[in-house]
Amino acid sequence: MNHPSRTTILLLAWALIWSGAAAFRAEWRQYRSFGGATFEGDIRTIISDTRFVYAFSSVSGARYDKLFDQWDFSFIGHLPPGSYQFAALDHYFNDLYFVYADKMIPYRLISDMQNPAIYLPEAIIRVAFDGRGIWVQTSGGYYLCDRWSGKCNKNASVPQQLEWFGRVDAESLRSNSRLYFLAQPIWDSWAGRHYLTAYATEFAGNYAWAAYSGLGLWKYDLITKEKTQLTSGFLASTGVAGLYASGGTVGMTGPGGVTLVDAGRDHWQQLNKLFNLDLTGYSLNCLAFDDKKIFIGTDRGIIVLKRGDDFASTLTRYDGLPDDAVTALLLQSDTLWIGTRYGPAVYLIKAGRKAESWEGQEDRTIHQMAADQRFLYLATSRGGLMLDRTDSLKIFRYDASSPPELDEEILGVAVDGAWVWWLAPDLLMRYDRKNFVWEKYPRAGNYNAGRALCLAVDDRNLWIGTDAGLVRLNKDKNLWTVYRKEDGLLNDYVTSLASVDGALWIGGETGLTKFFWK
């Protein structure tokens, strides 16, 4: 009888463990703005080990898993206070040290705990580690510090083969025969020079990692000198105010910019500065797009951009909008439906004329819009409305059989086959268009989450974003589930939702979560 070798068994076991871990890690993914024009501070430290690349700005950190090709923003549960100058990794114990002016705060990755700070008599310039302890160069000389007691003694006999961590010195890097090219600033067409802020090399590897002011993280091939900007997984905005999906592309907008993701190829494109507009100067509320144009709703009208172009035009009150504060957009063929702070409007793209609005609707803010073949449905600050596109674009309410809550504030609406879902802050309503029947789902007794903020629907689920978590209604089983940060959400405060091909995109105040529910 043939017996499998021990090596084969170990390889199979490792394959099972790896596939299981990959499946678990892939269920939830988190994305943020990091190290770019919209992030609070440039990347100041990059650390590379055999599996991970760590990157830190002065207020946040991210870790890239080379094995799973994935960025992780939540690997540190209790990050020390911001405004640290740089971070250093003690490879002997896998501890991080966050360095301030004259102190270091040790952080144990394995236990997610901070240890007491280690103080130096002068300002810290750089830090290194060996088996004896922590070597620190200050403005007054060199010190050897004990890892456990935190006691530091001045020591002039510094070992020669230490790996030092500190703020980048681009001038000294120019004399390095392997890395000199990293010190050269990167130019762009709008902001000019972007200077090197941090770098790291891989031990026994052919890659270097570098960060540039306002441009985030780059990966360099040391043999070919080719560089790749690691924008995949990074947002152009610091938060997500609006989500939109069309033709396999998912778009998100928020403070600072617009991010477009080709979901099939996992290709990420960030829009911050255009040829004639800087998006960081606008309040970006919503967006809509097709394969030709992108429409961005802002506090100063609509920014219109051709796909692949960087020259923008605008639509404002002078072009027929009832107000410049645009709150919702819905694109159908060559018709753009527009929601504003003071009512709805419609813009016929090919005609190129002014947008048209409706008299008597100026007293309501449009929160969300949805459409079927005949009607446009509007969730507004003063109830749910319908617009009949086959009858002179008349706006009207449901008849007297509708719930009285439908005349109060409605935050979301979605068309779902024969059903239309309407979302109030504490109530979900469903209208059966075939049988003309209403059904109500109050928050109390159905889902234990906060007040509702947004709504999305797919073939199997209805999703509600609240100020205290994400709600899922399995429509087939009539089963309610609530997800929060401990389950994988980046934010419990959910501002926007989009369900695309078995994945739910979840917008929050500090970033984006992607939930692979299928």
Buried (B, 14 or more C-beta within 10 A) or exposed (E): EEEEEEEEEEEEEEEEEEEEEEEEBEEBBBBBBBBBBBBEBBBBBBBBBEEBBBBBBBEBBBBBBBEBEBBBBEBBEEBBEEEBBBBBBBBEEEBBBBBBEBBBBBBBBEEEEBBEBBEBEBEBBBBBBBEEBBBBBBEEEBBBBEBEEBEBEEBEEBEEEBEEBBEBEBEEBEEEEEBEBBBBEBEEEEBEEBBBBBBBBBEEEEBBBBBBBBBBBBBBEBEEEEBEBBBBBBBBBBBBBBBBBEEEBBBBBBBBBBBBBEBEEEEBBBBBBBEEBEBBEBBBBBBBBBEEBBBBBBBBBBBBBEEEEBEBEBBBBEBBBBBBBBBBBBBEEEBBBBBBBBBBBBBEBEEEEBBBBBEEBEEBBBBBBBBBEEBBBBBBBEBBBBBEBEEEEEBEEBEEEBBEBBEBBBBBBBBBEEBBBBBBBEBBBBBEEEEEEBEBBEBEEBBEBBEBBBBBBBEBBBBBBBBBBBBBBEBEEEEBBBBEEEBBBBBBBBBBBBBBEEBBBBBBBBBBBBBEBE
